[in-house]
Amino acid sequence: MKILLVEDEISLVETISHYLKEEGYLCEIATDYNMAIEKIGVYEYDCILVDITLPHGSGLDVVDSYKRHEHNGGIIIISAKNSVDDKIKGLELGADDYLTKPFHLHELNTRIKSLHRRLNFSGERLIKLKDIVIDPDAKSVTVNDTMVPLTKKEYEILLFFIQNPKRVLSKGSIAEHLWGDHMDVADSYDFIYSQIKNVRKKINSKSSFNYFHAVYGVGYKFLDQ
């Protein structure tokens, strides 16, 4: 899951981003209003965490801009301002949740997972698609009741495809989802091809259904029948 953390308090940025990365999230950072607006104008995120009080602008304006871009990701406001008016305004602008500082990181993680399930998988704890069952908490995958061991990147690719059924995903969009600002760590898209090939082989070995389809010259499509 790809998250944008919009927060200017450096110590808190380091604490939250380190925790989220340890939990397996891809976490990008914006430390002021202008940086946040630039990032949401270019990239897609599964969830953004936004502080209200930011240098050069308001986090509420970030929420408003994010919704006007018609992004599908969730929004959680994280703020030391425990104001009813701020909560109401944030929710009216399109935020999904509001968490008052200080908070426990485990609670933040729980809310992120709950929001992600609600937005993408009808709130179900387990993600089920034909003979595939994914447990996001355990990051486990079974096909026809048989455990399928996947690497971290393979798991992220499978989840990304399941979130985008019947949509053609380019290699560039897959790379951007997996690495975000650090896309340059993938020297070429050959790595993407290799990862998808591995996921497809592992899933197909346990399933009678062909989930993955290459779209020549463009990318890949999932569940095309």
N, C-alpha and C positions, 0 to 999 in steps of 0.2 A: 504494500500500500504506500502511496506517495503522499507526503504531507508537507504543507508549507507552514512554518512557524513564523508569525509576524509579531516580534517582541523586541524591545530596545534594551531591556535590562540584561546585560551581557552574562552575568553569573547565572541567571535563570535560563537564558538561551542555551548555555553550555550544559546545564543540568538536564533540561527537558530534551534537547537534541540527543545527548548521549544516551539517555534512557530509551528514547524512541528507537534509536539505531540498535541498541542492545535487544530490543523487542522485535527487531526484524523489519522496521519501517525504513523507507527512504525519506529522509527529512532534509528539506531545504529551508533556508533562513532568509528573512528580510528584517532588517533592524530599523527601518523607518518607513514612512508612508510612501515615499516615491519609489523605493525599492520594491515594496509590496505591489504597487500598481503596475510596475514594469513586469514583474514576474507573472501576475495573473493575466496580463495581456498577452503573454507568450506561451505559457505552459498550462497544462491540465493537472489538476490535483484531485486526489480522492477526498481530501479533507484539508481545510485551512484552520489554523488556530490563531486567533487575532486578539491582541490587546487593544483596548480602546484608546489609551493615551500613548501617542506615538510622536516622534519628532516629525515636523513638517506637515502634520495632518492628523485626522482622527481614524481610528480603527473602524468606526461605524461607516465612514465613507469608503473604506476598503471593502466592507461587506456589501455596500450598495453597488460599488463598481463590479464586484465579483458576480453579483446576481444579474446585473445588466449585460455582462458578457455571456450570460446563459450557460454558465458552467454547471455540471451535474454533481460536483463534489459537495460534501457537507461543510458546514461552518459552525465552529465552536468558539464563542467569545470567551477569552480568559482575561479577567480584569480585577484589579484591587478595588475598583469602584463598585461597591455593593449597593447600587442605586436602582430602585424599582423603575424609574424613568428610563435609565440606560438599558435595562433588561427589556423593557417593553419596546423601546425604539429598535434595539438590535434584532429582536424577534420579528417585529413588523417589517424590517428591511430584508428579512429572509434568513437570519441566523437560525440554526437548528437547536442550539443548546447554549447555556451560559454557565460558566464555572468561575466562582469567585476565589481569588487568591487570599491566603495561601491554600493550596490543595495538595492532596497526595497524588503522586505520579500514577499509582495503581488506579485511582479513581479516574484520572484523565484517560488512561489506556482503556479502561472499561467503557467509558463514554464514547471513545473513538470507535471501538469495535461495535458497540450497540448501534451507533449512528450509521456505520458502514453497512451493517446487516439490514437496517431499516430502509436505507436508500437503494440498496442493490439486490437484496435477497429476501424481501418481504418480512424482515425481522426474524427470520429463522436462525437458530443457532448453528445448525448444520446446513451446508450448501449442497443441494441435491440436483443432479442433472442426469436423467436417464440412469445409467448404471454407475455414475460417478458420485461419490459422497466425499465432501471436504469438511474437515473440522478446523475452522480458522484459529481456534484457541490452541489446539495441539499442532496446527500446521501439518495435519496428516491427510493423506488421500487414499481412498479405497475404491476399487473398481470391481464390481460383482463380489463384494464382501472380502476382497483380497487386498491387503495393504500394498501400496505402490510407493517405493522409496524414491523421493525426488530431492535433488539438490535445492538450495535456497532459490537460485535463479530459475530453475525449472518450475518450482512451485509458484513463483511470482508470475511467470509467463502463463501457466495454466489458469491462474486466478484472473489475470488480465483478459485472457480469451473468453472465459466464462462470463465475465462482466460485459463483454461486447459480442454477443452471439450474432452470427450472420452479418457482421460488419467486417469489411476488408481492412485489416491493420497493416500498415506499411512497416518495413523494417525500421525506418526512422522513428515512427511512433512507439514501437516496441522498445527500441534502445532508449528513447527519451523517458519512457515510463520506468525502465529499470535503473537508469543512471542519472536522470535529471540533468543538473548542471554539469555533471561529470561524464557526459556522453563520450568525451575524448578518450576515456579509459578503454573503450572498445576500439581497437585500431581499425577494424573493418566490420562489416555486417556479417562476415563469415561466422563470427561467434554466435550471433543471433540464430543463423541457420542451423548451427550445430546444436544449440540448446533446444530449438523447436523440434529438430529431428530426434533428439533424445527423449523429449516429453512424448512426442507422437508414438515412438517405438514402445515406450513403457506402458502408455495407456492402451494402445492397440493390442498389446500382448495379452491383456486381460479382458478386452471388450470386443464385441462383435460389431460395434458401431464405429464408423470412420468419422472422427470429429474434426480432424485437421485437413484443410485443403489449401494448396498453394495457388495463388492467383498470379499467373505469369507476368513478370515485369512490374508487379505492384507490391505484393506482400502475401498475407495469409488470411484465411477466413475460417471461422470455427462454427461447427454445427450447421452445415450448409445443406441439410436434407431432413 
